[in-house]
Amino acid sequence: MNSASQNRAALLSPSQKKANHIQSEQKRRANIRRGYDALCEIVPALREACQAEDERILANGKARGRRRGKGKAVCDDGEKVDGRAGPRSENVVLSKTIEHINDLLAEREAFLQRLHVARSALPADHPLLHPQPDAPPPLWERKWSGGETKQGDDDDDEDDED
């Protein structure tokens, strides 16, 4: 087996190896970019900032018409519009994501505290304080599956938000 893998490696020329490496790097970067784009859609502060930036860019593009030349677009304040600045920068996306997660954790803690207060107000023999062993756990205590439903699962949580 060792000689077979050596033969396959020997079959690639240096230019093919370079092309494979470039392609792998492009895939890696595209996956990272998709992850950042997903965060921009999920985190409310990023979603709003990215939408505002997109609207501003569209408005500036329509007002100025088509640009000619190879120079990068420049804002009125001289900042380049190249994807590295603004709400889509790695620093902003990661920091806003951390803020959002911390907000969600604080909100969860507040809800758990409210639940504890509500349960303590119930009489000791109340059925909610003694759940049945065969009953599924409450929704808020179930593991989140990323919003993906299983085949044949008719549980539509999106419609219940009214």
DSSP file (Angstrom, degrees, kcal/mol; ACC not computed):
  #  RESIDUE AA STRUCTURE BP1 BP2  ACC     N-H-->O    O-->H-N    N-H-->O    O-->H-N    TCO  KAPPA ALPHA  PHI   PSI    X-CA   Y-CA   Z-CA
    1    1 A M     >        0   0    0      0, 0.0     4,-2.0     0, 0.0     5,-0.2   0.000 360.0 360.0 360.0 -34.8    0.0    0.0    0.0
    2    2 A N  H  >  +     0   0    0      1,-0.2     4,-1.7     2,-0.2     5,-0.1   0.893 360.0  49.4 -63.4 -39.5    2.8    2.4    0.7
    3    3 A S  H  > S+     0   0    0      2,-0.2     4,-2.2     1,-0.2    -1,-0.2   0.851 107.4  55.9 -69.4 -32.6    4.2    2.1   -2.8
    4    4 A A  H  > S+     0   0    0      2,-0.2     4,-2.2     1,-0.2    -2,-0.2   0.913 108.5  46.6 -64.8 -42.4    0.7    2.7   -4.2
    5    5 A S  H  X S+     0   0    0     -4,-2.0     4,-2.0     1,-0.2    -1,-0.2   0.860 111.6  51.8 -69.1 -32.9    0.4    6.0   -2.4
    6    6 A Q  H  X S+     0   0    0     -4,-1.7     4,-2.0    -5,-0.2    -2,-0.2   0.882 108.4  51.4 -68.2 -37.1    3.9    7.0   -3.5
    7    7 A N  H  X S+     0   0    0     -4,-2.2     4,-1.2     2,-0.2    -2,-0.2   0.914 110.2  48.8 -65.1 -42.5    3.0    6.2   -7.1
    8    8 A R  H  X S+     0   0    0     -4,-2.2     4,-0.6     1,-0.2     3,-0.4   0.911 112.0  48.7 -63.6 -41.2   -0.1    8.5   -6.8
    9    9 A A  H >< S+     0   0    0     -4,-2.0     3,-0.8     1,-0.2    -1,-0.2   0.865 109.7  52.4 -66.3 -35.2    1.9   11.3   -5.3
   10   10 A A  H 3< S+     0   0    0     -4,-2.0    -1,-0.2     1,-0.2    -2,-0.2   0.727  97.9  67.3 -73.1 -20.9    4.5   10.9   -8.0
   11   11 A L  H 3< S+     0   0    0     -4,-1.2     2,-0.4    -3,-0.4    -1,-0.2   0.728  84.9  83.7 -73.1 -21.2    1.8   11.2  -10.7
   12   12 A L  S << S-     0   0    0     -3,-0.8    -4,-0.0    -4,-0.6     0, 0.0  -0.689  73.9-141.2 -87.0 131.7    1.1   14.8   -9.8
   13   13 A S     >  -     0   0    0     -2,-0.4     4,-2.5     1,-0.1     5,-0.2  -0.412  30.2-103.2 -79.6 164.7    3.3   17.5  -11.3
   14   14 A P  H  > S+     0   0    0      0, 0.0     4,-2.3     0, 0.0     5,-0.1   0.870 123.8  52.5 -57.3 -36.4    4.3   20.5   -9.3
   15   15 A S  H  > S+     0   0    0      2,-0.2     4,-2.3     1,-0.2     5,-0.1   0.872 109.2  49.1 -69.4 -34.7    1.8   22.6  -11.1
   16   16 A Q  H  > S+     0   0    0      2,-0.2     4,-2.7    -3,-0.2    -1,-0.2   0.903 110.6  50.5 -68.4 -40.7   -1.0   20.2  -10.4
   17   17 A K  H  X S+     0   0    0     -4,-2.5     4,-2.3     2,-0.2    -2,-0.2   0.914 111.6  48.4 -61.2 -42.3    0.0   20.1   -6.7
   18   18 A K  H  X S+     0   0    0     -4,-2.3     4,-2.6    -5,-0.2    -2,-0.2   0.914 111.3  49.6 -64.4 -42.8   -0.1   23.9   -6.7
   19   19 A A  H  X S+     0   0    0     -4,-2.3     4,-2.5     2,-0.2    -2,-0.2   0.907 111.1  49.6 -63.1 -42.0   -3.5   23.9   -8.3
   20   20 A N  H  X S+     0   0    0     -4,-2.7     4,-2.5     2,-0.2    -1,-0.2   0.908 111.6  49.0 -62.3 -41.8   -4.8   21.4   -5.8
   21   21 A H  H  X S+     0   0    0     -4,-2.3     4,-2.5     2,-0.2    -2,-0.2   0.922 111.5  48.7 -63.9 -44.6   -3.5   23.5   -3.0
   22   22 A I  H  X S+     0   0    0     -4,-2.6     4,-2.3     1,-0.2    -2,-0.2   0.914 112.1  49.2 -61.9 -43.1   -5.0   26.7   -4.4
   23   23 A Q  H  X S+     0   0    0     -4,-2.5     4,-2.2     2,-0.2    -2,-0.2   0.908 111.0  49.5 -64.2 -42.1   -8.3   24.9   -4.8
   24   24 A S  H  X S+     0   0    0     -4,-2.5     4,-2.3     1,-0.2    -2,-0.2   0.908 111.3  49.5 -62.8 -41.8   -8.3   23.6   -1.3
   25   25 A E  H  X S+     0   0    0     -4,-2.5     4,-2.5     2,-0.2    -2,-0.2   0.886 109.4  51.6 -65.5 -39.1   -7.4   27.0    0.1
   26   26 A Q  H  X S+     0   0    0     -4,-2.3     4,-2.3     2,-0.2    -1,-0.2   0.895 110.3  49.0 -64.6 -39.3  -10.3   28.6   -1.9
   27   27 A K  H  X S+     0   0    0     -4,-2.2     4,-2.3     2,-0.2    -2,-0.2   0.915 111.0  50.4 -64.2 -42.7  -12.7   26.0   -0.5
   28   28 A R  H  X S+     0   0    0     -4,-2.3     4,-2.1     1,-0.2    -2,-0.2   0.931 112.6  45.9 -61.3 -46.6  -11.5   26.7    3.1
   29   29 A R  H  X S+     0   0    0     -4,-2.5     4,-2.6     1,-0.2    -1,-0.2   0.878 110.8  53.1 -65.1 -37.9  -11.9   30.4    2.6
   30   30 A A  H  X S+     0   0    0     -4,-2.3     4,-2.5     2,-0.2    -1,-0.2   0.894 108.6  50.3 -65.0 -39.2  -15.4   30.0    1.1
   31   31 A N  H  X S+     0   0    0     -4,-2.3     4,-2.0     2,-0.2    -2,-0.2   0.909 111.6  47.7 -64.7 -41.8  -16.4   27.9    4.1
   32   32 A I  H  X S+     0   0    0     -4,-2.1     4,-2.4     2,-0.2    -2,-0.2   0.926 111.6  50.5 -63.2 -44.7  -15.2   30.5    6.5
   33   33 A R  H  X S+     0   0    0     -4,-2.6     4,-2.6     1,-0.2    -2,-0.2   0.901 109.1  51.2 -61.8 -41.7  -17.0   33.2    4.5
   34   34 A R  H  X S+     0   0    0     -4,-2.5     4,-2.4     2,-0.2    -1,-0.2   0.885 109.2  51.8 -62.7 -37.7  -20.2   31.2    4.6
   35   35 A G  H  X S+     0   0    0     -4,-2.0     4,-2.1     2,-0.2    -2,-0.2   0.922 111.1  46.0 -63.8 -44.5  -19.9   30.9    8.3
   36   36 A Y  H  X S+     0   0    0     -4,-2.4     4,-2.2     2,-0.2    -2,-0.2   0.895 112.1  51.7 -65.1 -39.6  -19.4   34.7    8.7
   37   37 A D  H  X S+     0   0    0     -4,-2.6     4,-1.3     2,-0.2    -2,-0.2   0.900 108.5  51.6 -62.9 -40.0  -22.4   35.3    6.4
   38   38 A A  H  X S+     0   0    0     -4,-2.4     4,-1.9     1,-0.2     3,-0.3   0.905 109.3  49.8 -63.4 -41.2  -24.5   32.9    8.5
   39   39 A L  H  X S+     0   0    0     -4,-2.1     4,-2.7     1,-0.2    -1,-0.2   0.894 106.6  55.9 -63.2 -38.8  -23.5   34.8   11.7
   40   40 A C  H  < S+     0   0    0     -4,-2.2    -1,-0.2     1,-0.2    -2,-0.2   0.798 111.8  44.0 -64.0 -27.2  -24.5   38.1    9.9
   41   41 A E  H  < S+     0   0    0     -4,-1.3    -1,-0.2    -3,-0.3    -2,-0.2   0.801 118.6  42.2 -84.0 -30.8  -27.9   36.6    9.3
   42   42 A I  H  < S+     0   0    0     -4,-1.9    -2,-0.2    -5,-0.1    -3,-0.2   0.897  97.4  74.2 -86.2 -43.5  -28.4   35.1   12.8
   43   43 A V  S  X S-     0   0    0     -4,-2.7     4,-2.8    -5,-0.2     3,-0.3  -0.616  73.7-146.1 -79.2 119.5  -27.1   37.9   15.1
   44   44 A P  H  > S+     0   0    0      0, 0.0     4,-2.4     0, 0.0     5,-0.2   0.879  95.6  49.8 -55.6 -44.7  -29.6   40.7   15.2
   45   45 A A  H  > S+     0   0    0      1,-0.2     4,-2.0     2,-0.2     5,-0.1   0.887 115.0  44.9 -63.9 -37.4  -27.2   43.6   15.6
   46   46 A L  H  > S+     0   0    0     -3,-0.3     4,-3.2     2,-0.2     5,-0.3   0.900 110.4  54.1 -71.2 -40.9  -25.1   42.2   12.6
   47   47 A R  H  X S+     0   0    0     -4,-2.8     4,-2.2    -8,-0.2    -2,-0.2   0.936 112.3  43.9 -59.4 -46.3  -28.2   41.6   10.5
   48   48 A E  H  X S+     0   0    0     -4,-2.4     4,-2.4    -5,-0.2    -1,-0.2   0.919 115.8  47.2 -64.9 -44.0  -29.3   45.2   10.9
   49   49 A A  H  X S+     0   0    0     -4,-2.0     4,-2.4    -5,-0.2    -2,-0.2   0.899 113.1  48.4 -66.4 -40.3  -25.9   46.7   10.4
   50   50 A C  H  X S+     0   0    0     -4,-3.2     4,-2.6     2,-0.2    -1,-0.2   0.890 112.0  49.2 -67.9 -38.5  -25.3   44.5    7.3
   51   51 A Q  H  X S+     0   0    0     -4,-2.2     4,-2.4    -5,-0.3    -2,-0.2   0.913 112.0  48.7 -65.5 -41.4  -28.6   45.4    5.8
   52   52 A A  H  X S+     0   0    0     -4,-2.4     4,-2.3     2,-0.2    -2,-0.2   0.906 112.4  48.6 -64.2 -40.8  -28.0   49.1    6.5
   53   53 A E  H  X S+     0   0    0     -4,-2.4     4,-2.6     2,-0.2    -2,-0.2   0.918 110.8  50.3 -65.6 -42.5  -24.6   48.9    4.9
   54   54 A D  H  X S+     0   0    0     -4,-2.6     4,-2.5     1,-0.2    -2,-0.2   0.910 111.7  48.1 -61.5 -42.0  -26.0   47.0    1.8
   55   55 A E  H  X S+     0   0    0     -4,-2.4     4,-2.5     2,-0.2    -1,-0.2   0.892 111.7  50.0 -65.1 -39.2  -28.7   49.7    1.4
   56   56 A R  H  X S+     0   0    0     -4,-2.3     4,-2.6     2,-0.2    -2,-0.2   0.909 111.6  48.1 -65.4 -41.9  -26.0   52.5    1.7
   57   57 A I  H  X S+     0   0    0     -4,-2.6     4,-2.6     2,-0.2    -2,-0.2   0.919 112.7  48.4 -65.7 -42.8  -23.8   50.8   -0.9
   58   58 A L  H  X S+     0   0    0     -4,-2.5     4,-2.3     2,-0.2     5,-0.2   0.919 112.6  48.5 -62.7 -42.6  -26.8   50.4   -3.3
   59   59 A A  H  X S+     0   0    0     -4,-2.5     4,-1.9     1,-0.2    -2,-0.2   0.916 114.2  45.6 -64.4 -42.8  -27.8   54.0   -2.8
   60   60 A N  H  X S+     0   0    0     -4,-2.6     4,-1.9     1,-0.2    -1,-0.2   0.868 112.1  52.5 -67.7 -36.3  -24.2   55.2   -3.4
   61   61 A G  H  X S+     0   0    0     -4,-2.6     4,-1.2    -5,-0.2    -2,-0.2   0.897 111.6  44.9 -67.0 -40.6  -23.8   53.0   -6.4
   62   62 A K  H  < S+     0   0    0     -4,-2.3    -1,-0.2     1,-0.2    -2,-0.2   0.862 113.3  50.7 -70.8 -35.7  -27.0   54.2   -8.0
   63   63 A A  H  < S+     0   0    0     -4,-1.9    -2,-0.2    -5,-0.2    -1,-0.2   0.864 117.0  38.6 -71.3 -35.2  -26.2   57.9   -7.3
   64   64 A R  H  < S-     0   0    0     -4,-1.9    -1,-0.2     1,-0.2    -2,-0.2   0.628  99.8-144.8 -92.0 -14.3  -22.7   57.7   -8.7
   65   65 A G     <  -     0   0    0     -4,-1.2     2,-0.2    -5,-0.2    -1,-0.2  -0.347  51.4 -18.2  78.8-167.1  -23.4   55.5  -11.7
   66   66 A R        -     0   0    0     -4,-0.1     2,-0.3    -2,-0.1    -4,-0.0  -0.538  66.2-135.3 -79.1 138.3  -21.0   52.9  -13.0
   67   67 A R        -     0   0    0     -2,-0.2     2,-0.4     2,-0.0    -1,-0.1  -0.647  15.5-156.1 -89.1 148.1  -17.4   53.2  -11.9
   68   68 A R        +     0   0    0     -2,-0.3     3,-0.2     2,-0.0     2,-0.1  -0.920  49.8  42.3-120.8 152.0  -14.6   52.8  -14.4
   69   69 A G  S    S-     0   0    0     -2,-0.4    -2,-0.0     1,-0.1     0, 0.0  -0.354  86.7 -84.8 104.0 173.3  -11.0   51.8  -13.7
   70   70 A K  S    S+     0   0    0     -2,-0.1    -1,-0.1     2,-0.1    -3,-0.0   0.409  81.9 117.0-101.2   0.9   -9.4   49.3  -11.4
   71   71 A G  S    S-     0   0    0     -3,-0.2     2,-0.1     1,-0.1     3,-0.1  -0.309  70.3-104.9 -70.5 154.5   -9.3   51.3   -8.2
   72   72 A K        -     0   0    0      1,-0.1    -1,-0.1    -2,-0.0     2,-0.1  -0.461  41.4 -97.5 -75.0 149.6  -11.1   50.2   -5.1
   73   73 A A        -     0   0    0      8,-0.4     8,-2.3    -2,-0.1     2,-0.4  -0.424  41.3-156.6 -65.5 141.9  -14.3   52.0   -4.2
   74   74 A V  B     -A   80   0A   0      6,-0.2     6,-0.2    -2,-0.1     5,-0.1  -0.982   8.4-131.6-127.5 134.2  -13.7   54.6   -1.6
   75   75 A C    >   -     0   0    0      4,-3.0     3,-1.7    -2,-0.4     6,-0.0  -0.189  37.7 -96.8 -71.8 172.6  -16.3   56.0    0.9
   76   76 A D  T 3  S+     0   0    0      1,-0.3    -1,-0.1     2,-0.1    -2,-0.0   0.819 126.6  53.5 -61.1 -31.7  -16.7   59.8    1.4
   77   77 A D  T 3  S-     0   0    0      2,-0.1    -1,-0.3     1,-0.0     3,-0.1   0.384 122.8-104.9 -87.3   6.2  -14.5   59.5    4.5
   78   78 A G  S <  S+     0   0    0     -3,-1.7     2,-0.3     1,-0.3    -2,-0.1   0.418  74.4 139.4  91.8  -1.3  -11.7   57.8    2.5
   79   79 A E        -     0   0    0      1,-0.1    -4,-3.0    -5,-0.1    -1,-0.3  -0.577  55.1-116.6 -79.2 138.3  -12.3   54.3    3.9
   80   80 A K  B     -A   74   0A   0     -2,-0.3     2,-1.0    -6,-0.2    -6,-0.2  -0.499  11.6-143.1 -74.7 140.5  -12.1   51.5    1.3
   81   81 A V        +     0   0    0     -8,-2.3    -8,-0.4    -2,-0.2    -1,-0.1  -0.774  57.0 125.8-101.0  85.9  -15.2   49.4    0.6
   82   82 A D  S    S-     0   0    0     -2,-1.0    -1,-0.2   -10,-0.1    -2,-0.0   0.202  84.3 -96.4-129.9  14.9  -13.5   46.1    0.2
   83   83 A G  S    S+     0   0    0     -3,-0.1    -2,-0.1     2,-0.1    -3,-0.0   0.283 108.7  88.7  89.1 -12.2  -15.3   43.8    2.6
   84   84 A R  S    S+     0   0    0      5,-0.1     2,-0.2    -4,-0.1     6,-0.1   0.625  82.7  58.2 -93.3 -13.7  -12.7   44.2    5.4
   85   85 A A  S >  S+     0   0    0     -5,-0.2     3,-0.6     4,-0.1    -2,-0.1  -0.680  88.8  27.6-111.4 166.1  -14.3   47.2    7.0
   86   86 A G  G >  S-     0   0    0     -2,-0.2     3,-1.6     1,-0.2     6,-0.3  -0.385 114.6 -26.1  84.8-161.7  -17.7   47.8    8.4
   87   87 A P  G 3  S+     0   0    0      0, 0.0    -1,-0.2     0, 0.0   -37,-0.1   0.619 130.3  60.7 -69.5 -12.4  -20.0   45.3   10.0
   88   88 A R  G <  S+     0   0    0     -3,-0.6    -2,-0.1   -39,-0.1    -3,-0.1   0.412  74.4 118.2 -95.4   3.0  -18.7   42.3    8.1
   89   89 A S  S <> S-     0   0    0     -3,-1.6     4,-2.8     1,-0.1     5,-0.2  -0.366  75.8-117.9 -67.4 151.3  -15.1   42.6    9.5
   90   90 A E  H  > S+     0   0    0      1,-0.2     4,-2.7     2,-0.2     5,-0.3   0.900 113.6  52.1 -56.2 -43.6  -13.9   39.5   11.4
   91   91 A N  H  > S+     0   0    0      1,-0.2     4,-2.4     2,-0.2     5,-0.2   0.926 112.9  43.1 -61.3 -46.5  -13.5   41.6   14.6
   92   92 A V  H  > S+     0   0    0     -6,-0.3     4,-2.7     2,-0.2     5,-0.3   0.928 114.9  49.4 -67.1 -45.4  -17.0   43.1   14.4
   93   93 A V  H  X S+     0   0    0     -4,-2.8     4,-1.9     1,-0.2    -2,-0.2   0.936 115.5  43.0 -61.3 -46.9  -18.7   39.8   13.6
   94   94 A L  H  X S+     0   0    0     -4,-2.7     4,-2.3    -5,-0.2    -1,-0.2   0.915 116.1  46.8 -68.6 -42.1  -17.0   37.9   16.3
   95   95 A S  H  X S+     0   0    0     -4,-2.4     4,-2.4    -5,-0.3    -2,-0.2   0.911 114.2  47.1 -67.8 -40.7  -17.4   40.5   19.0
   96   96 A K  H  X S+     0   0    0     -4,-2.7     4,-2.4    -5,-0.2    -1,-0.2   0.860 111.4  52.6 -67.6 -33.9  -21.1   41.1   18.2
   97   97 A T  H  X S+     0   0    0     -4,-1.9     4,-2.5    -5,-0.3    -2,-0.2   0.918 109.6  48.2 -66.1 -43.0  -21.6   37.3   18.2
   98   98 A I  H  X S+     0   0    0     -4,-2.3     4,-2.6     2,-0.2    -2,-0.2   0.921 111.6  50.3 -62.4 -43.9  -20.1   37.1   21.6
   99   99 A E  H  X S+     0   0    0     -4,-2.4     4,-2.4     1,-0.2    -2,-0.2   0.920 111.2  49.2 -58.7 -43.9  -22.3   39.9   22.8
  100  100 A H  H  X S+     0   0    0     -4,-2.4     4,-2.5     2,-0.2    -2,-0.2   0.911 111.1  48.7 -64.4 -42.7  -25.3   38.2   21.4
  101  101 A I  H  X S+     0   0    0     -4,-2.5     4,-2.5     2,-0.2    -1,-0.2   0.917 111.8  49.5 -63.8 -42.9  -24.5   34.9   23.1
  102  102 A N  H  X S+     0   0    0     -4,-2.6     4,-2.3     2,-0.2    -2,-0.2   0.895 110.9  50.3 -62.7 -39.4  -23.9   36.6   26.4
  103  103 A D  H  X S+     0   0    0     -4,-2.4     4,-2.6     2,-0.2    -2,-0.2   0.911 111.0  49.2 -62.8 -42.7  -27.3   38.4   26.0
  104  104 A L  H  X S+     0   0    0     -4,-2.5     4,-2.5     2,-0.2    -2,-0.2   0.897 110.9  49.7 -64.8 -39.4  -28.9   35.0   25.3
  105  105 A L  H  X S+     0   0    0     -4,-2.5     4,-2.4     2,-0.2    -2,-0.2   0.906 112.0  47.9 -65.2 -41.3  -27.3   33.4   28.3
  106  106 A A  H  X S+     0   0    0     -4,-2.3     4,-2.2     2,-0.2    -2,-0.2   0.908 112.3  49.4 -65.2 -41.1  -28.4   36.3   30.6
  107  107 A E  H  X S+     0   0    0     -4,-2.6     4,-2.3     2,-0.2    -2,-0.2   0.905 110.6  50.5 -63.9 -41.5  -31.9   36.1   29.2
  108  108 A R  H  X S+     0   0    0     -4,-2.5     4,-2.7     2,-0.2    -2,-0.2   0.920 109.6  50.6 -61.5 -44.5  -31.9   32.3   29.8
  109  109 A E  H  X S+     0   0    0     -4,-2.4     4,-2.1     1,-0.2    -1,-0.2   0.898 110.0  50.2 -61.6 -40.7  -30.8   32.8   33.4
  110  110 A A  H  X S+     0   0    0     -4,-2.2     4,-2.3     2,-0.2    -1,-0.2   0.901 111.3  48.7 -64.5 -40.6  -33.6   35.4   33.9
  111  111 A F  H  X S+     0   0    0     -4,-2.3     4,-2.5     2,-0.2    -2,-0.2   0.905 110.3  50.7 -65.7 -40.9  -36.2   33.0   32.5
  112  112 A L  H  X S+     0   0    0     -4,-2.7     4,-2.3     2,-0.2    -1,-0.2   0.886 110.3  50.4 -64.0 -37.4  -34.9   30.2   34.7
  113  113 A Q  H  X S+     0   0    0     -4,-2.1     4,-2.4     2,-0.2    -2,-0.2   0.917 110.7  48.9 -65.1 -43.3  -35.2   32.5   37.7
  114  114 A R  H  X S+     0   0    0     -4,-2.3     4,-2.7     2,-0.2    -2,-0.2   0.896 110.8  51.2 -62.1 -39.8  -38.7   33.4   36.7
  115  115 A L  H  X S+     0   0    0     -4,-2.5     4,-2.8     2,-0.2     5,-0.2   0.914 109.4  50.0 -63.0 -43.4  -39.5   29.7   36.4
  116  116 A H  H  X S+     0   0    0     -4,-2.3     4,-2.2     2,-0.2    -2,-0.2   0.919 112.1  47.3 -61.8 -44.0  -38.1   29.0   39.8
  117  117 A V  H  X S+     0   0    0     -4,-2.4     4,-1.0     2,-0.2    -2,-0.2   0.914 113.3  48.7 -63.7 -43.0  -40.2   31.8   41.3
  118  118 A A  H  X S+     0   0    0     -4,-2.7     4,-0.5     1,-0.2     3,-0.5   0.910 112.3  48.1 -65.3 -41.9  -43.3   30.5   39.5
  119  119 A R  H >< S+     0   0    0     -4,-2.8     3,-1.0     1,-0.2    -1,-0.2   0.875 107.6  55.5 -66.2 -36.1  -42.7   27.0   40.6
  120  120 A S  H 3< S+     0   0    0     -4,-2.2    -1,-0.2     1,-0.2    -2,-0.2   0.740 102.2  58.2 -70.0 -19.7  -42.2   28.1   44.2
  121  121 A A  H 3< S+     0   0    0     -4,-1.0    -1,-0.2    -3,-0.5    -2,-0.2   0.636  90.0  91.5 -81.5 -14.8  -45.6   29.8   44.2
  122  122 A L  S << S-     0   0    0     -3,-1.0     2,-0.0    -4,-0.5    -3,-0.0  -0.487  89.4-100.6 -79.6 150.0  -47.4   26.5   43.3
  123  123 A P    >   -     0   0    0      0, 0.0     3,-1.9     0, 0.0     6,-0.2  -0.348  35.4-110.6 -65.1 154.1  -48.7   24.3   46.1
  124  124 A A  T 3  S+     0   0    0      1,-0.3    -2,-0.1    -4,-0.1    -3,-0.0   0.754 115.9  50.8 -60.7 -27.4  -46.5   21.3   46.9
  125  125 A D  T 3  S+     0   0    0      3,-0.0    -1,-0.3     4,-0.0     5,-0.1   0.282  78.1 130.8 -96.5  12.5  -48.9   18.8   45.5
  126  126 A H    X   -     0   0    0     -3,-1.9     3,-1.3     1,-0.1     4,-0.5  -0.413  62.5-129.6 -66.6 138.5  -49.4   20.5   42.1
  127  127 A P  G >  S+     0   0    0      0, 0.0     3,-1.0     0, 0.0    -1,-0.1   0.788 104.2  63.5 -62.9 -28.0  -49.0   18.2   39.1
  128  128 A L  G 3  S+     0   0    0      1,-0.2    -2,-0.0     3,-0.1    -9,-0.0   0.774  99.0  55.0 -67.8 -23.5  -46.5   20.4   37.4
  129  129 A L  G <  S+     0   0    0     -3,-1.3    -1,-0.2     1,-0.2    -3,-0.0   0.640 111.8  45.2 -81.6 -14.0  -44.1   20.0   40.2
  130  130 A H  S <  S-     0   0    0     -3,-1.0    -1,-0.2    -4,-0.5    -2,-0.0  -0.673  82.2-166.9-129.1  76.5  -44.2   16.2   39.8
  131  131 A P        -     0   0    0      0, 0.0    -3,-0.1     0, 0.0    -2,-0.0  -0.252  30.6 -99.8 -66.7 153.0  -44.0   15.4   36.1
  132  132 A Q    >   -     0   0    0      1,-0.1     3,-1.2     4,-0.1     0, 0.0  -0.453  26.1-127.4 -70.5 143.2  -44.8   11.9   34.9
  133  133 A P  T 3  S+     0   0    0      0, 0.0    -1,-0.1     0, 0.0     0, 0.0   0.811 108.5  48.1 -64.4 -29.5  -41.7    9.7   34.2
  134  134 A D  T 3  S+     0   0    0      2,-0.1    -2,-0.0     0, 0.0     0, 0.0   0.490  88.8 105.6 -90.1  -1.8  -42.8    8.8   30.7
  135  135 A A  S <  S-     0   0    0     -3,-1.2     0, 0.0     1,-0.1     0, 0.0  -0.524  78.8-109.6 -76.5 142.9  -43.5   12.4   29.7
  136  136 A P        -     0   0    0      0, 0.0     3,-0.1     0, 0.0    -1,-0.1  -0.340  42.5 -94.2 -67.0 154.9  -41.0   14.2   27.4
  137  137 A P        -     0   0    0      0, 0.0     5,-0.1     0, 0.0     0, 0.0  -0.297  54.0 -83.5 -65.5 156.1  -38.9   16.9   29.0
  138  138 A P    >   -     0   0    0      0, 0.0     3,-1.9     0, 0.0     4,-0.4  -0.207  41.8-109.7 -57.7 153.4  -40.2   20.5   28.6
  139  139 A L  G >  S+     0   0    0      1,-0.3     3,-1.3     2,-0.2     0, 0.0   0.856 117.2  56.1 -54.1 -40.7  -39.3   22.2   25.4
  140  140 A W  G 3  S+     0   0    0      1,-0.3    -1,-0.3     4,-0.0     4,-0.1   0.618 107.0  50.6 -72.8 -10.9  -36.8   24.5   27.0
  141  141 A E  G <  S+     0   0    0     -3,-1.9    -1,-0.3     2,-0.1    -2,-0.2   0.401  89.7 101.3-104.5   1.6  -34.9   21.6   28.5
  142  142 A R  S <  S-     0   0    0     -3,-1.3     2,-0.3    -4,-0.4    -3,-0.0  -0.540  83.6-100.4 -84.3 152.4  -34.5   19.7   25.2
  143  143 A K        -     0   0    0     -2,-0.2     2,-0.3     1,-0.1    -1,-0.1  -0.542  37.6-121.4 -71.8 132.7  -31.3   19.7   23.2
  144  144 A W        -     0   0    0     -2,-0.3    -1,-0.1     1,-0.1    -4,-0.0  -0.603  17.4-160.9 -77.4 133.0  -31.5   22.2   20.3
  145  145 A S    >   -     0   0    0     -2,-0.3     3,-0.7     3,-0.1    -1,-0.1   0.168  52.6 -94.2-100.5  16.8  -30.9   20.5   16.9
  146  146 A G  T 3  S-     0   0    0      1,-0.2     3,-0.1     0, 0.0    -2,-0.1   0.667  73.1 -66.7  81.5  15.8  -30.0   23.6   15.0
  147  147 A G  T 3  S+     0   0    0      1,-0.3     2,-0.4     0, 0.0    -1,-0.2   0.461  99.4 133.2  84.4   0.1  -33.6   24.2   13.8
  148  148 A E    <   -     0   0    0     -3,-0.7     2,-0.3     1,-0.0    -1,-0.3  -0.713  44.6-148.6 -87.8 133.0  -33.5   21.1   11.6
  149  149 A T        -     0   0    0     -2,-0.4     2,-0.1    -3,-0.1     3,-0.1  -0.724  17.5-113.3 -99.2 152.1  -36.6   18.8   11.9
  150  150 A K    >   -     0   0    0     -2,-0.3     3,-2.2     1,-0.1     2,-0.1  -0.415  46.5 -81.1 -78.0 157.7  -36.5   15.1   11.5
  151  151 A Q  T 3  S+     0   0    0      1,-0.3    -1,-0.1    -2,-0.1     3,-0.1  -0.387 119.2  13.8 -58.9 127.6  -38.3   13.4    8.6
  152  152 A G  T 3  S+     0   0    0      1,-0.3     2,-0.7    -2,-0.1    -1,-0.3   0.457  88.2 137.1  85.0   0.8  -42.0   13.1    9.4
  153  153 A D    <   -     0   0    0     -3,-2.2    -1,-0.3     1,-0.1    -4,-0.0  -0.736  31.6-174.2 -83.5 113.8  -41.8   15.5   12.3
  154  154 A D        +     0   0    0     -2,-0.7     2,-1.0    -3,-0.1    -1,-0.1   0.228  40.2 125.6 -93.7  14.0  -44.9   17.7   12.0
  155  155 A D        -     0   0    0      1,-0.1     2,-1.0     2,-0.0     3,-0.1  -0.639  40.3-170.6 -78.9 103.4  -43.9   20.0   14.9
  156  156 A D        +     0   0    0     -2,-1.0     4,-0.4     1,-0.2     3,-0.3  -0.798  13.4 171.5 -98.7  95.8  -44.0   23.5   13.4
  157  157 A D  S >  S+     0   0    0     -2,-1.0     3,-0.8     1,-0.2    -1,-0.2   0.765  72.3  66.6 -73.6 -25.2  -42.5   25.8   16.1
  158  158 A E  G >  S+     0   0    0      1,-0.2     3,-0.9     2,-0.2    -1,-0.2   0.845  98.5  51.4 -66.5 -33.5  -42.5   28.8   13.7
  159  159 A D  G >  S+     0   0    0     -3,-0.3     3,-0.6     1,-0.2    -1,-0.2   0.647  98.7  67.4 -78.0 -14.3  -46.3   29.0   13.5
  160  160 A D  G <  S+     0   0    0     -3,-0.8    -1,-0.2    -4,-0.4    -2,-0.2   0.396  73.6  90.2 -86.6   3.1  -46.6   29.0   17.3
  161  161 A E  G <         0   0    0     -3,-0.9    -1,-0.2     1,-0.2    -2,-0.1   0.398 360.0 360.0 -84.9   4.2  -45.1   32.4   17.8
  162  162 A D    <         0   0    0     -3,-0.6    -1,-0.2    -4,-0.0    -2,-0.1   0.496 360.0 360.0 -65.0 360.0  -48.3   34.4   17.5
